Every structure is written in structure tokens, then in C-alpha cells.
Amino acid sequence: MFQIRYVVEKDQPFWFTLDKHMAGNEFRLKVRDRRGYIISDDDKPVGVMRYNLFWDNIPFLTLIQLEDEYHRKGYGKQAMLFWENEMGSLGYKMVMTSTQVDEQAQHFYRKLGYVEKGGLFFDGTPFEQAQEMFMVKVLQNNKFN
């Protein structure tokens, strides 16, 4: 059964089995600021999700990652809907995420109502990759609508 909760310090070993991009000091900030989540199946951790605030006022999902055997089983969608609802209840009007244009995640986000709003190229930098596509979704369930 799907469950989601805020990440805590004791989750660190599991967290870094799925999140290969975040430094340890950032993990502590996710715990402190309640901007990270553990996705579980019957109390077994199976995924992680984290966000920051873009321009200090738009929730920006920076990672959602599930163990391979939990892909395409609804856990990612449920986690996203939970997060969107929580962001709306906190008064945010919109959420953002991004993905590389050569990744399949864009199709997942599109099914959830996200729309492309541009992208960045990192050619000639230490972060060179395919174009990073930014996607947004206007929330309908926030306390300002």
C-alpha cells in the first residue's frame, strides 16, 4: 500500500541508494526544511522525492526516483499528486519541474498536466547534457483560488 512521509536523518542510507546527485549537507537541509519525502509500500521504502523553491516562491521538484520494480505501478503519480496537493494547501499557485529532453520523464509529467515552458542548454559547462526542459503546472486547489 502506498505511503509517503517526510524524510528523516535515519533515512540517509536508503536515500543515497536512489539519489546520486545530492551532497550530504543538502540531505540534512531537506530533513530540516521538510522538502524531502520517502515513498513507501507497506512501510518498505521504495522511492524518494525532493524539491526546492525556484525564485524563493515556486515549488520546483528536483527529483522523484523509485526503485525499478515500482515503476509504472502508480507510486510516482500518487507521490506527485500528494506533493501538488500539499503545495496547494501551503498557498502556492504553481509548481515546476524539469527533465532532459532525451528522458522519458517528460511523458510522465505531461500526463499529470505539466506543460513545457522552455529550456536551458549547458554546452561547454561542467554540466553538459541534453537540453533541460522546464515544465509547470498551475494548481487549482490552493487557498488563493
C-alpha positions, 0 to 999 in steps of 0.5 A: 500500500502506498505511503509517503512521509517526510524524510528523516536523518535515519533515512540517509542510507536508503536515500543515497541508494536512489539519489546520486546527485545530492551532497550530504549537507543538502540531505540534512537541509531537506530533513530540516526544511521538510522538502524531502519525502520517502515513498513507501509500500507497506512501510518498505521504502521504495522511492524518494522525492525532493524539491526546492523553491525556484525564485524563493516562491515556486515549488520546483521538484528536483527529483522523484526516483523509485526503485525499478520494480515500482515503476509504472505501478502508480507510486510516482503519480500518487507521490506527485499528486500528494506533493501538488496537493500539499503545495496547494494547501501551503498557498502556492499557485504553481509548481515546476519541474524539469527533465532532459529532453532525451528522458522519458520523464517528460511523458510522465509529467505531461500526463499529470498536466505539466506543460513545457515552458522552455529550456536551458542548454549547458554546452561547454559547462561542467554540466553538459547534457541534453537540453533541460526542459522546464515544465509547470503546472498551475494548481487549482486547489490552493487557498488563493483560488 
